[in-house]
């Protein structure tokens, strides 16, 4: 149980650190948020918990493919935010991301990459 609490604490600390940096500097906050910190932490936790190398490698492989369809959100959100507000923009971006992911998965299927 102590291990799980430690994982929660360290992972939460990273999120808090990034949000605090973002308050002070848009560029530094964006840079830190763009780093794959959650993925790096996940890879570390999987390794420390003696998961098979194949499982760790698969996590990195699928993370790469899952990131690509999220990228349009970062271009669309700033435009929507000034027009329709925070919550509607966030909701619209979630919807757009889901649609992009579905279309991306269909395209990748033709190249032998199964995401769904």
PDB file as gemmi writes it, atoms N, CA and C in Angstrom:
CRYST1    1.000    1.000    1.000  90.00  90.00  90.00 P 1                      
ATOM      1  N   UNK A   1       0.820  -1.199   0.000  1.00  0.00           N  
ATOM      2  CA  UNK A   1       0.000   0.000   0.000  1.00  0.00           C  
ATOM      3  C   UNK A   1       0.867   1.267   0.000  1.00  0.00           C  
ATOM      4  N   UNK A   2       1.973   1.210   0.709  1.00  0.00           N  
ATOM      5  CA  UNK A   2       2.868   2.374   0.757  1.00  0.00           C  
ATOM      6  C   UNK A   2       3.409   2.698  -0.634  1.00  0.00           C  
ATOM      7  N   UNK A   3       3.653   1.649  -1.444  1.00  0.00           N  
ATOM      8  CA  UNK A   3       4.156   1.867  -2.796  1.00  0.00           C  
ATOM      9  C   UNK A   3       3.141   2.617  -3.646  1.00  0.00           C  
ATOM     10  N   UNK A   4       1.890   2.233  -3.553  1.00  0.00           N  
ATOM     11  CA  UNK A   4       0.842   2.903  -4.336  1.00  0.00           C  
ATOM     12  C   UNK A   4       0.704   4.361  -3.905  1.00  0.00           C  
ATOM     13  N   UNK A   5       0.761   4.614  -2.619  1.00  0.00           N  
ATOM     14  CA  UNK A   5       0.678   5.990  -2.115  1.00  0.00           C  
ATOM     15  C   UNK A   5       1.864   6.808  -2.624  1.00  0.00           C  
ATOM     16  N   UNK A   6       3.052   6.205  -2.633  1.00  0.00           N  
ATOM     17  CA  UNK A   6       4.241   6.881  -3.154  1.00  0.00           C  
ATOM     18  C   UNK A   6       4.064   7.219  -4.627  1.00  0.00           C  
ATOM     19  N   UNK A   7       3.545   6.274  -5.411  1.00  0.00           N  
ATOM     20  CA  UNK A   7       3.309   6.520  -6.829  1.00  0.00           C  
ATOM     21  C   UNK A   7       2.319   7.663  -7.030  1.00  0.00           C  
ATOM     22  N   UNK A   8       1.232   7.641  -6.277  1.00  0.00           N  
ATOM     23  CA  UNK A   8       0.248   8.725  -6.372  1.00  0.00           C  
ATOM     24  C   UNK A   8       0.881  10.066  -6.029  1.00  0.00           C  
ATOM     25  N   UNK A   9       1.644  10.110  -4.961  1.00  0.00           N  
ATOM     26  CA  UNK A   9       2.252  11.359  -4.512  1.00  0.00           C  
ATOM     27  C   UNK A   9       3.213  11.912  -5.561  1.00  0.00           C  
ATOM     28  N   UNK A  10       4.105  11.079  -6.063  1.00  0.00           N  
ATOM     29  CA  UNK A  10       5.085  11.545  -7.047  1.00  0.00           C  
ATOM     30  C   UNK A  10       4.425  11.964  -8.360  1.00  0.00           C  
ATOM     31  N   UNK A  11       3.461  11.194  -8.800  1.00  0.00           N  
ATOM     32  CA  UNK A  11       2.751  11.525 -10.040  1.00  0.00           C  
ATOM     33  C   UNK A  11       1.964  12.827  -9.886  1.00  0.00           C  
ATOM     34  N   UNK A  12       1.280  12.983  -8.775  1.00  0.00           N  
ATOM     35  CA  UNK A  12       0.536  14.218  -8.509  1.00  0.00           C  
ATOM     36  C   UNK A  12       1.480  15.410  -8.404  1.00  0.00           C  
ATOM     37  N   UNK A  13       2.638  15.206  -7.803  1.00  0.00           N  
ATOM     38  CA  UNK A  13       3.611  16.288  -7.665  1.00  0.00           C  
ATOM     39  C   UNK A  13       4.048  16.814  -9.032  1.00  0.00           C  
ATOM     40  N   UNK A  14       4.192  15.933 -10.002  1.00  0.00           N  
ATOM     41  CA  UNK A  14       4.573  16.352 -11.355  1.00  0.00           C  
ATOM     42  C   UNK A  14       3.476  17.227 -11.960  1.00  0.00           C  
ATOM     43  N   UNK A  15       2.232  16.827 -11.808  1.00  0.00           N  
ATOM     44  CA  UNK A  15       1.113  17.606 -12.357  1.00  0.00           C  
ATOM     45  C   UNK A  15       1.043  18.982 -11.690  1.00  0.00           C  
ATOM     46  N   UNK A  16       1.194  19.022 -10.386  1.00  0.00           N  
ATOM     47  CA  UNK A  16       1.168  20.293  -9.658  1.00  0.00           C  
ATOM     48  C   UNK A  16       2.334  21.174 -10.093  1.00  0.00           C  
ATOM     49  N   UNK A  17       3.512  20.588 -10.246  1.00  0.00           N  
ATOM     50  CA  UNK A  17       4.680  21.348 -10.685  1.00  0.00           C  
ATOM     51  C   UNK A  17       4.434  21.989 -12.048  1.00  0.00           C  
ATOM     52  N   UNK A  18       3.905  21.229 -12.981  1.00  0.00           N  
ATOM     53  CA  UNK A  18       3.640  21.762 -14.324  1.00  0.00           C  
ATOM     54  C   UNK A  18       2.603  22.878 -14.258  1.00  0.00           C  
ATOM     55  N   UNK A  19       1.535  22.694 -13.487  1.00  0.00           N  
ATOM     56  CA  UNK A  19       0.506  23.745 -13.417  1.00  0.00           C  
ATOM     57  C   UNK A  19       1.048  25.006 -12.745  1.00  0.00           C  
ATOM     58  N   UNK A  20       1.924  24.856 -11.760  1.00  0.00           N  
ATOM     59  CA  UNK A  20       2.526  26.028 -11.112  1.00  0.00           C  
ATOM     60  C   UNK A  20       3.487  26.742 -12.064  1.00  0.00           C  
ATOM     61  N   UNK A  21       4.248  25.985 -12.830  1.00  0.00           N  
ATOM     62  CA  UNK A  21       5.135  26.598 -13.828  1.00  0.00           C  
ATOM     63  C   UNK A  21       4.333  27.336 -14.889  1.00  0.00           C  
ATOM     64  N   UNK A  22       3.207  26.755 -15.290  1.00  0.00           N  
ATOM     65  CA  UNK A  22       2.360  27.389 -16.311  1.00  0.00           C  
ATOM     66  C   UNK A  22       1.805  28.726 -15.826  1.00  0.00           C  
ATOM     67  N   UNK A  23       1.565  28.858 -14.524  1.00  0.00           N  
ATOM     68  CA  UNK A  23       1.089  30.139 -13.980  1.00  0.00           C  
ATOM     69  C   UNK A  23       2.146  31.221 -14.124  1.00  0.00           C  
ATOM     70  N   UNK A  24       3.394  30.829 -14.029  1.00  0.00           N  
ATOM     71  CA  UNK A  24       4.491  31.794 -14.051  1.00  0.00           C  
ATOM     72  C   UNK A  24       4.990  32.095 -15.465  1.00  0.00           C  
ATOM     73  N   UNK A  25       4.934  31.089 -16.340  1.00  0.00           N  
ATOM     74  CA  UNK A  25       5.443  31.275 -17.698  1.00  0.00           C  
ATOM     75  C   UNK A  25       4.653  30.392 -18.663  1.00  0.00           C  
ATOM     76  N   UNK A  26       3.992  31.021 -19.619  1.00  0.00           N  
ATOM     77  CA  UNK A  26       3.242  30.268 -20.625  1.00  0.00           C  
ATOM     78  C   UNK A  26       4.157  29.324 -21.393  1.00  0.00           C  
ATOM     79  N   UNK A  27       5.319  29.834 -21.783  1.00  0.00           N  
ATOM     80  CA  UNK A  27       6.241  29.032 -22.586  1.00  0.00           C  
ATOM     81  C   UNK A  27       6.819  27.868 -21.784  1.00  0.00           C  
ATOM     82  N   UNK A  28       7.291  28.139 -20.572  1.00  0.00           N  
ATOM     83  CA  UNK A  28       7.868  27.071 -19.760  1.00  0.00           C  
ATOM     84  C   UNK A  28       6.804  26.045 -19.369  1.00  0.00           C  
ATOM     85  N   UNK A  29       5.612  26.533 -19.011  1.00  0.00           N  
ATOM     86  CA  UNK A  29       4.511  25.627 -18.673  1.00  0.00           C  
ATOM     87  C   UNK A  29       4.132  24.751 -19.850  1.00  0.00           C  
ATOM     88  N   UNK A  30       4.058  25.351 -21.036  1.00  0.00           N  
ATOM     89  CA  UNK A  30       3.740  24.584 -22.243  1.00  0.00           C  
ATOM     90  C   UNK A  30       4.819  23.565 -22.564  1.00  0.00           C  
ATOM     91  N   UNK A  31       6.068  23.997 -22.398  1.00  0.00           N  
ATOM     92  CA  UNK A  31       7.182  23.076 -22.653  1.00  0.00           C  
ATOM     93  C   UNK A  31       7.131  21.886 -21.706  1.00  0.00           C  
ATOM     94  N   UNK A  32       6.940  22.150 -20.425  1.00  0.00           N  
ATOM     95  CA  UNK A  32       6.884  21.067 -19.440  1.00  0.00           C  
ATOM     96  C   UNK A  32       5.681  20.158 -19.695  1.00  0.00           C  
ATOM     97  N   UNK A  33       4.551  20.753 -20.065  1.00  0.00           N  
ATOM     98  CA  UNK A  33       3.356  19.949 -20.333  1.00  0.00           C  
ATOM     99  C   UNK A  33       3.537  19.094 -21.584  1.00  0.00           C  
ATOM    100  N   UNK A  34       4.327  19.587 -22.537  1.00  0.00           N  
ATOM    101  CA  UNK A  34       4.549  18.833 -23.774  1.00  0.00           C  
ATOM    102  C   UNK A  34       5.487  17.649 -23.573  1.00  0.00           C  
ATOM    103  N   UNK A  35       6.296  17.711 -22.544  1.00  0.00           N  
ATOM    104  CA  UNK A  35       7.169  16.567 -22.267  1.00  0.00           C  
ATOM    105  C   UNK A  35       6.301  15.379 -21.877  1.00  0.00           C  
ATOM    106  N   UNK A  36       6.674  14.218 -22.282  1.00  0.00           N  
ATOM    107  CA  UNK A  36       5.860  13.037 -21.961  1.00  0.00           C  
ATOM    108  C   UNK A  36       6.098  12.550 -20.523  1.00  0.00           C  
ATOM    109  N   UNK A  37       5.852  13.455 -19.556  1.00  0.00           N  
ATOM    110  CA  UNK A  37       6.147  13.137 -18.159  1.00  0.00           C  
ATOM    111  C   UNK A  37       5.322  11.972 -17.631  1.00  0.00           C  
ATOM    112  N   UNK A  38       4.051  11.940 -17.977  1.00  0.00           N  
ATOM    113  CA  UNK A  38       3.203  10.845 -17.498  1.00  0.00           C  
ATOM    114  C   UNK A  38       3.696   9.524 -18.090  1.00  0.00           C  
ATOM    115  N   UNK A  39       4.050   9.544 -19.356  1.00  0.00           N  
ATOM    116  CA  UNK A  39       4.549   8.323 -19.989  1.00  0.00           C  
ATOM    117  C   UNK A  39       5.876   7.890 -19.363  1.00  0.00           C  
ATOM    118  N   UNK A  40       6.766   8.838 -19.137  1.00  0.00           N  
ATOM    119  CA  UNK A  40       8.049   8.502 -18.510  1.00  0.00           C  
ATOM    120  C   UNK A  40       7.817   7.899 -17.129  1.00  0.00           C  
ATOM    121  N   UNK A  41       6.943   8.523 -16.347  1.00  0.00           N  
ATOM    122  CA  UNK A  41       6.642   7.966 -15.020  1.00  0.00           C  
ATOM    123  C   UNK A  41       6.034   6.570 -15.138  1.00  0.00           C  
ATOM    124  N   UNK A  42       5.138   6.397 -16.087  1.00  0.00           N  
ATOM    125  CA  UNK A  42       4.521   5.081 -16.272  1.00  0.00           C  
ATOM    126  C   UNK A  42       5.561   4.031 -16.643  1.00  0.00           C  
ATOM    127  N   UNK A  43       6.463   4.385 -17.541  1.00  0.00           N  
ATOM    128  CA  UNK A  43       7.527   3.444 -17.909  1.00  0.00           C  
ATOM    129  C   UNK A  43       8.388   3.098 -16.694  1.00  0.00           C  
ATOM    130  N   UNK A  44       8.681   4.097 -15.882  1.00  0.00           N  
ATOM    131  CA  UNK A  44       9.466   3.852 -14.664  1.00  0.00           C  
ATOM    132  C   UNK A  44       8.711   2.923 -13.727  1.00  0.00           C  
ATOM    133  N   UNK A  45       7.414   3.216 -13.497  1.00  0.00           N  
ATOM    134  CA  UNK A  45       6.628   2.373 -12.579  1.00  0.00           C  
ATOM    135  C   UNK A  45       6.553   0.939 -13.111  1.00  0.00           C  
ATOM    136  N   UNK A  46       6.330   0.780 -14.411  1.00  0.00           N  
ATOM    137  CA  UNK A  46       6.273  -0.567 -14.980  1.00  0.00           C  
ATOM    138  C   UNK A  46       7.598  -1.305 -14.788  1.00  0.00           C  
ATOM    139  N   UNK A  47       8.696  -0.598 -15.016  1.00  0.00           N  
ATOM    140  CA  UNK A  47      10.012  -1.221 -14.867  1.00  0.00           C  
ATOM    141  C   UNK A  47      10.283  -1.603 -13.410  1.00  0.00           C  
ATOM    142  N   UNK A  48      10.033  -0.679 -12.496  1.00  0.00           N  
ATOM    143  CA  UNK A  48      10.270  -0.946 -11.071  1.00  0.00           C  
ATOM    144  C   UNK A  48       9.409  -2.106 -10.585  1.00  0.00           C  
ATOM    145  N   UNK A  49       8.212  -2.229 -11.157  1.00  0.00           N  
ATOM    146  CA  UNK A  49       7.303  -3.300 -10.751  1.00  0.00           C  
ATOM    147  C   UNK A  49       7.545  -4.594 -11.533  1.00  0.00           C  
ATOM    148  N   UNK A  50       8.704  -4.676 -12.177  1.00  0.00           N  
ATOM    149  CA  UNK A  50       9.148  -5.897 -12.867  1.00  0.00           C  
ATOM    150  C   UNK A  50       8.189  -6.400 -13.948  1.00  0.00           C  
ATOM    151  N   UNK A  51       7.612  -5.460 -14.685  1.00  0.00           N  
ATOM    152  CA  UNK A  51       6.770  -5.856 -15.809  1.00  0.00           C  
ATOM    153  C   UNK A  51       7.674  -6.338 -16.949  1.00  0.00           C  
ATOM    154  N   UNK A  52       7.171  -7.227 -17.781  1.00  0.00           N  
ATOM    155  CA  UNK A  52       7.992  -7.724 -18.894  1.00  0.00           C  
ATOM    156  C   UNK A  52       8.405  -6.589 -19.835  1.00  0.00           C  
ATOM    157  N   UNK A  53       9.589  -6.724 -20.397  1.00  0.00           N  
ATOM    158  CA  UNK A  53      10.116  -5.716 -21.318  1.00  0.00           C  
ATOM    159  C   UNK A  53       9.141  -5.492 -22.476  1.00  0.00           C  
ATOM    160  N   UNK A  54       8.516  -6.564 -22.947  1.00  0.00           N  
ATOM    161  CA  UNK A  54       7.554  -6.439 -24.050  1.00  0.00           C  
ATOM    162  C   UNK A  54       6.394  -5.521 -23.668  1.00  0.00           C  
ATOM    163  N   UNK A  55       5.901  -5.627 -22.452  1.00  0.00           N  
ATOM    164  CA  UNK A  55       4.800  -4.786 -21.990  1.00  0.00           C  
ATOM    165  C   UNK A  55       5.233  -3.315 -21.943  1.00  0.00           C  
ATOM    166  N   UNK A  56       6.445  -3.061 -21.460  1.00  0.00           N  
ATOM    167  CA  UNK A  56       6.960  -1.690 -21.383  1.00  0.00           C  
ATOM    168  C   UNK A  56       7.137  -1.122 -22.796  1.00  0.00           C  
ATOM    169  N   UNK A  57       7.706  -1.918 -23.688  1.00  0.00           N  
ATOM    170  CA  UNK A  57       7.901  -1.478 -25.071  1.00  0.00           C  
ATOM    171  C   UNK A  57       6.555  -1.217 -25.754  1.00  0.00           C  
ATOM    172  N   UNK A  58       5.582  -2.089 -25.544  1.00  0.00           N  
ATOM    173  CA  UNK A  58       4.253  -1.885 -26.126  1.00  0.00           C  
ATOM    174  C   UNK A  58       3.612  -0.602 -25.623  1.00  0.00           C  
ATOM    175  N   UNK A  59       3.813  -0.308 -24.347  1.00  0.00           N  
ATOM    176  CA  UNK A  59       3.242   0.932 -23.802  1.00  0.00           C  
ATOM    177  C   UNK A  59       3.809   2.138 -24.551  1.00  0.00           C  
ATOM    178  N   UNK A  60       5.117   2.178 -24.745  1.00  0.00           N  
ATOM    179  CA  UNK A  60       5.736   3.291 -25.471  1.00  0.00           C  
ATOM    180  C   UNK A  60       5.248   3.340 -26.922  1.00  0.00           C  
ATOM    181  N   UNK A  61       5.156   2.172 -27.560  1.00  0.00           N  
ATOM    182  CA  UNK A  61       4.704   2.084 -28.959  1.00  0.00           C  
ATOM    183  C   UNK A  61       3.294   2.647 -29.120  1.00  0.00           C  
ATOM    184  N   UNK A  62       2.366   2.188 -28.294  1.00  0.00           N  
ATOM    185  CA  UNK A  62       0.980   2.646 -28.422  1.00  0.00           C  
ATOM    186  C   UNK A  62       0.818   4.094 -27.991  1.00  0.00           C  
ATOM    187  N   UNK A  63       1.599   4.531 -27.022  1.00  0.00           N  
ATOM    188  CA  UNK A  63       1.528   5.937 -26.614  1.00  0.00           C  
ATOM    189  C   UNK A  63       1.857   6.837 -27.796  1.00  0.00           C  
ATOM    190  N   UNK A  64       2.872   6.471 -28.558  1.00  0.00           N  
ATOM    191  CA  UNK A  64       3.220   7.268 -29.744  1.00  0.00           C  
ATOM    192  C   UNK A  64       2.017   7.419 -30.664  1.00  0.00           C  
ATOM    193  N   UNK A  65       1.376   6.314 -30.993  1.00  0.00           N  
ATOM    194  CA  UNK A  65       0.256   6.362 -31.929  1.00  0.00           C  
ATOM    195  C   UNK A  65      -0.950   7.071 -31.346  1.00  0.00           C  
ATOM    196  N   UNK A  66      -1.153   7.002 -30.030  1.00  0.00           N  
ATOM    197  CA  UNK A  66      -2.299   7.667 -29.413  1.00  0.00           C  
ATOM    198  C   UNK A  66      -2.098   9.176 -29.283  1.00  0.00           C  
ATOM    199  N   UNK A  67      -0.852   9.629 -29.281  1.00  0.00           N  
ATOM    200  CA  UNK A  67      -0.591  11.068 -29.163  1.00  0.00           C  
ATOM    201  C   UNK A  67      -0.948  11.797 -30.453  1.00  0.00           C  
ATOM    202  N   UNK A  68      -0.654  11.198 -31.583  1.00  0.00           N  
ATOM    203  CA  UNK A  68      -0.821  11.877 -32.874  1.00  0.00           C  
ATOM    204  C   UNK A  68      -2.229  12.468 -33.061  1.00  0.00           C  
ATOM    205  N   UNK A  69      -3.311  11.712 -32.827  1.00  0.00           N  
ATOM    206  CA  UNK A  69      -4.632  12.308 -33.060  1.00  0.00           C  
ATOM    207  C   UNK A  69      -5.051  13.331 -32.001  1.00  0.00           C  
ATOM    208  N   UNK A  70      -4.259  13.509 -30.954  1.00  0.00           N  
ATOM    209  CA  UNK A  70      -4.597  14.547 -29.965  1.00  0.00           C  
ATOM    210  C   UNK A  70      -4.048  15.909 -30.365  1.00  0.00           C  
ATOM    211  N   UNK A  71      -3.128  15.945 -31.297  1.00  0.00           N  
ATOM    212  CA  UNK A  71      -2.457  17.201 -31.645  1.00  0.00           C  
ATOM    213  C   UNK A  71      -3.397  18.290 -32.184  1.00  0.00           C  
ATOM    214  N   UNK A  72      -4.399  17.966 -33.004  1.00  0.00           N  
ATOM    215  CA  UNK A  72      -5.298  19.038 -33.460  1.00  0.00           C  
ATOM    216  C   UNK A  72      -5.968  19.795 -32.307  1.00  0.00           C  
ATOM    217  N   UNK A  73      -6.199  19.123 -31.192  1.00  0.00           N  
ATOM    218  CA  UNK A  73      -6.832  19.783 -30.047  1.00  0.00           C  
ATOM    219  C   UNK A  73      -6.053  21.018 -29.613  1.00  0.00           C  
ATOM    220  N   UNK A  74      -4.727  20.942 -29.646  1.00  0.00           N  
ATOM    221  CA  UNK A  74      -3.905  22.046 -29.174  1.00  0.00           C  
ATOM    222  C   UNK A  74      -3.928  23.239 -30.113  1.00  0.00           C  
ATOM    223  N   UNK A  75      -4.331  23.023 -31.341  1.00  0.00           N  
ATOM    224  CA  UNK A  75      -4.504  24.139 -32.278  1.00  0.00           C  
ATOM    225  C   UNK A  75      -5.912  24.708 -32.215  1.00  0.00           C  
ATOM    226  N   UNK A  76      -6.886  23.840 -32.023  1.00  0.00           N  
ATOM    227  CA  UNK A  76      -8.290  24.255 -32.040  1.00  0.00           C  
ATOM    228  C   UNK A  76      -8.708  24.907 -30.723  1.00  0.00           C  
ATOM    229  N   UNK A  77      -8.239  24.382 -29.600  1.00  0.00           N  
ATOM    230  CA  UNK A  77      -8.659  24.894 -28.290  1.00  0.00           C  
ATOM    231  C   UNK A  77      -8.438  26.402 -28.130  1.00  0.00           C  
ATOM    232  N   UNK A  78      -7.267  26.953 -28.448  1.00  0.00           N  
ATOM    233  CA  UNK A  78      -7.097  28.401 -28.278  1.00  0.00           C  
ATOM    234  C   UNK A  78      -8.066  29.230 -29.116  1.00  0.00           C  
ATOM    235  N   UNK A  79      -8.390  28.748 -30.313  1.00  0.00           N  
ATOM    236  CA  UNK A  79      -9.331  29.488 -31.166  1.00  0.00           C  
ATOM    237  C   UNK A  79     -10.740  29.448 -30.588  1.00  0.00           C  
ATOM    238  N   UNK A  80     -11.156  28.273 -30.112  1.00  0.00           N  
ATOM    239  CA  UNK A  80     -12.497  28.141 -29.556  1.00  0.00           C  
ATOM    240  C   UNK A  80     -12.630  28.864 -28.215  1.00  0.00           C  
ATOM    241  N   UNK A  81     -11.590  28.856 -27.431  1.00  0.00           N  
ATOM    242  CA  UNK A  81     -11.632  29.429 -26.087  1.00  0.00           C  
ATOM    243  C   UNK A  81     -12.077  30.885 -26.096  1.00  0.00           C  
ATOM    244  N   UNK A  82     -11.563  31.672 -27.011  1.00  0.00           N  
ATOM    245  CA  UNK A  82     -11.924  33.094 -27.062  1.00  0.00           C  
ATOM    246  C   UNK A  82     -13.331  33.316 -27.613  1.00  0.00           C  
ATOM    247  N   UNK A  83     -13.865  32.316 -28.304  1.00  0.00           N  
ATOM    248  CA  UNK A  83     -15.182  32.469 -28.930  1.00  0.00           C  
ATOM    249  C   UNK A  83     -16.333  31.903 -28.092  1.00  0.00           C  
ATOM    250  N   UNK A  84     -16.110  30.719 -27.490  1.00  0.00           N  
ATOM    251  CA  UNK A  84     -17.243  30.063 -26.816  1.00  0.00           C  
ATOM    252  C   UNK A  84     -17.000  29.753 -25.348  1.00  0.00           C  
ATOM    253  N   UNK A  85     -15.825  30.114 -24.817  1.00  0.00           N  
ATOM    254  CA  UNK A  85     -15.552  29.898 -23.395  1.00  0.00           C  
ATOM    255  C   UNK A  85     -14.850  28.571 -23.122  1.00  0.00           C  
ATOM    256  N   UNK A  86     -14.439  28.413 -21.852  1.00  0.00           N  
ATOM    257  CA  UNK A  86     -13.594  27.283 -21.472  1.00  0.00           C  
ATOM    258  C   UNK A  86     -14.286  25.935 -21.600  1.00  0.00           C  
ATOM    259  N   UNK A  87     -15.396  25.724 -20.885  1.00  0.00           N  
ATOM    260  CA  UNK A  87     -16.024  24.395 -20.842  1.00  0.00           C  
ATOM    261  C   UNK A  87     -16.546  23.935 -22.196  1.00  0.00           C  
ATOM    262  N   UNK A  88     -17.240  24.808 -22.950  1.00  0.00           N  
ATOM    263  CA  UNK A  88     -17.661  24.352 -24.286  1.00  0.00           C  
ATOM    264  C   UNK A  88     -16.468  24.040 -25.200  1.00  0.00           C  
ATOM    265  N   UNK A  89     -15.393  24.826 -25.081  1.00  0.00           N  
ATOM    266  CA  UNK A  89     -14.192  24.567 -25.884  1.00  0.00           C  
ATOM    267  C   UNK A  89     -13.577  23.227 -25.515  1.00  0.00           C  
ATOM    268  N   UNK A  90     -13.488  22.963 -24.228  1.00  0.00           N  
ATOM    269  CA  UNK A  90     -12.911  21.706 -23.768  1.00  0.00           C  
ATOM    270  C   UNK A  90     -13.752  20.517 -24.239  1.00  0.00           C  
ATOM    271  N   UNK A  91     -15.055  20.639 -24.105  1.00  0.00           N  
ATOM    272  CA  UNK A  91     -15.957  19.579 -24.552  1.00  0.00           C  
ATOM    273  C   UNK A  91     -15.838  19.356 -26.065  1.00  0.00           C  
ATOM    274  N   UNK A  92     -15.815  20.444 -26.819  1.00  0.00           N  
ATOM    275  CA  UNK A  92     -15.679  20.334 -28.274  1.00  0.00           C  
ATOM    276  C   UNK A  92     -14.351  19.672 -28.637  1.00  0.00           C  
ATOM    277  N   UNK A  93     -13.294  20.019 -27.928  1.00  0.00           N  
ATOM    278  CA  UNK A  93     -11.976  19.435 -28.218  1.00  0.00           C  
ATOM    279  C   UNK A  93     -11.926  17.955 -27.865  1.00  0.00           C  
ATOM    280  N   UNK A  94     -12.599  17.566 -26.806  1.00  0.00           N  
ATOM    281  CA  UNK A  94     -12.674  16.137 -26.476  1.00  0.00           C  
ATOM    282  C   UNK A  94     -13.380  15.400 -27.603  1.00  0.00           C  
ATOM    283  N   UNK A  95     -14.485  15.943 -28.070  1.00  0.00           N  
ATOM    284  CA  UNK A  95     -15.230  15.332 -29.173  1.00  0.00           C  
ATOM    285  C   UNK A  95     -14.363  15.256 -30.434  1.00  0.00           C  
ATOM    286  N   UNK A  96     -13.705  16.352 -30.769  1.00  0.00           N  
ATOM    287  CA  UNK A  96     -12.843  16.397 -31.954  1.00  0.00           C  
ATOM    288  C   UNK A  96     -11.727  15.364 -31.841  1.00  0.00           C  
ATOM    289  N   UNK A  97     -11.150  15.241 -30.651  1.00  0.00           N  
ATOM    290  CA  UNK A  97     -10.069  14.279 -30.432  1.00  0.00           C  
ATOM    291  C   UNK A  97     -10.562  12.850 -30.615  1.00  0.00           C  
ATOM    292  N   UNK A  98     -11.749  12.551 -30.106  1.00  0.00           N  
ATOM    293  CA  UNK A  98     -12.310  11.207 -30.266  1.00  0.00           C  
ATOM    294  C   UNK A  98     -12.533  10.907 -31.750  1.00  0.00           C  
ATOM    295  N   UNK A  99     -13.077  11.869 -32.482  1.00  0.00           N  
ATOM    296  CA  UNK A  99     -13.297  11.687 -33.918  1.00  0.00           C  
ATOM    297  C   UNK A  99     -11.966  11.504 -34.650  1.00  0.00           C  
ATOM    298  N   UNK A 100     -10.991  12.356 -34.324  1.00  0.00           N  
ATOM    299  CA  UNK A 100      -9.669  12.238 -34.950  1.00  0.00           C  
ATOM    300  C   UNK A 100      -9.049  10.876 -34.651  1.00  0.00           C  
ATOM    301  N   UNK A 101      -9.198  10.425 -33.416  1.00  0.00           N  
ATOM    302  CA  UNK A 101      -8.641   9.130 -33.050  1.00  0.00           C  
ATOM    303  C   UNK A 101      -9.299   8.015 -33.860  1.00  0.00           C  
ATOM    304  N   UNK A 102     -10.627   8.045 -33.975  1.00  0.00           N  
ATOM    305  CA  UNK A 102     -11.329   7.014 -34.752  1.00  0.00           C  
ATOM    306  C   UNK A 102     -10.880   6.988 -36.197  1.00  0.00           C  
ATOM    307  N   UNK A 103     -10.784   8.157 -36.806  1.00  0.00           N  
ATOM    308  CA  UNK A 103     -10.345   8.236 -38.203  1.00  0.00           C  
ATOM    309  C   UNK A 103      -8.891   7.789 -38.352  1.00  0.00           C  
ATOM    310  N   UNK A 104      -8.055   8.205 -37.401  1.00  0.00           N  
ATOM    311  CA  UNK A 104      -6.643   7.830 -37.422  1.00  0.00           C  
ATOM    312  C   UNK A 104      -6.480   6.318 -37.286  1.00  0.00           C  
ATOM    313  N   UNK A 105      -7.274   5.716 -36.408  1.00  0.00           N  
ATOM    314  CA  UNK A 105      -7.219   4.259 -36.212  1.00  0.00           C  
ATOM    315  C   UNK A 105      -7.630   3.531 -37.488  1.00  0.00           C  
ATOM    316  N   UNK A 106      -8.636   4.060 -38.184  1.00  0.00           N  
ATOM    317  CA  UNK A 106      -9.061   3.439 -39.448  1.00  0.00           C  
ATOM    318  C   UNK A 106      -7.956   3.518 -40.502  1.00  0.00           C  
ATOM    319  N   UNK A 107      -7.297   4.664 -40.583  1.00  0.00           N  
ATOM    320  CA  UNK A 107      -6.210   4.829 -41.556  1.00  0.00           C  
ATOM    321  C   UNK A 107      -5.046   3.895 -41.218  1.00  0.00           C  
ATOM    322  N   UNK A 108      -4.676   3.859 -39.942  1.00  0.00           N  
ATOM    323  CA  UNK A 108      -3.531   3.029 -39.544  1.00  0.00           C  
ATOM    324  C   UNK A 108      -3.795   1.542 -39.729  1.00  0.00           C  
ATOM    325  N   UNK A 109      -5.046   1.150 -39.632  1.00  0.00           N  
ATOM    326  CA  UNK A 109      -5.391  -0.259 -39.831  1.00  0.00           C  
ATOM    327  C   UNK A 109      -4.922  -0.741 -41.197  1.00  0.00           C  
ATOM    328  N   UNK A 110      -4.977   0.153 -42.199  1.00  0.00           N  
ATOM    329  CA  UNK A 110      -4.521  -0.207 -43.546  1.00  0.00           C  
ATOM    330  C   UNK A 110      -3.009  -0.424 -43.617  1.00  0.00           C  
ATOM    331  N   UNK A 111      -2.294   0.050 -42.598  1.00  0.00           N  
ATOM    332  CA  UNK A 111      -0.840  -0.112 -42.546  1.00  0.00           C  
ATOM    333  C   UNK A 111      -0.418  -1.153 -41.517  1.00  0.00           C  
ATOM    334  N   UNK A 112      -1.399  -1.890 -41.006  1.00  0.00           N  
ATOM    335  CA  UNK A 112      -1.093  -2.978 -40.077  1.00  0.00           C  
ATOM    336  C   UNK A 112      -0.951  -2.587 -38.615  1.00  0.00           C  
ATOM    337  N   UNK A 113      -1.319  -1.357 -38.279  1.00  0.00           N  
ATOM    338  CA  UNK A 113      -1.264  -0.911 -36.883  1.00  0.00           C  
ATOM    339  C   UNK A 113      -2.680  -0.929 -36.331  1.00  0.00           C  
ATOM    340  N   UNK A 114      -2.935  -1.789 -35.364  1.00  0.00           N  
ATOM    341  CA  UNK A 114      -4.267  -1.928 -34.745  1.00  0.00           C  
ATOM    342  C   UNK A 114      -4.320  -1.151 -33.437  1.00  0.00           C  
ATOM    343  N   UNK A 115      -5.098  -0.075 -33.407  1.00  0.00           N  
ATOM    344  CA  UNK A 115      -5.224   0.728 -32.187  1.00  0.00           C  
ATOM    345  C   UNK A 115      -6.498   0.409 -31.408  1.00  0.00           C  
ATOM    346  N   UNK A 116      -7.478  -0.167 -32.075  1.00  0.00           N  
ATOM    347  CA  UNK A 116      -8.730  -0.479 -31.399  1.00  0.00           C  
ATOM    348  C   UNK A 116      -8.918  -1.975 -31.292  1.00  0.00           C  
TER     349      UNK A 116                                                      
END                                                                             
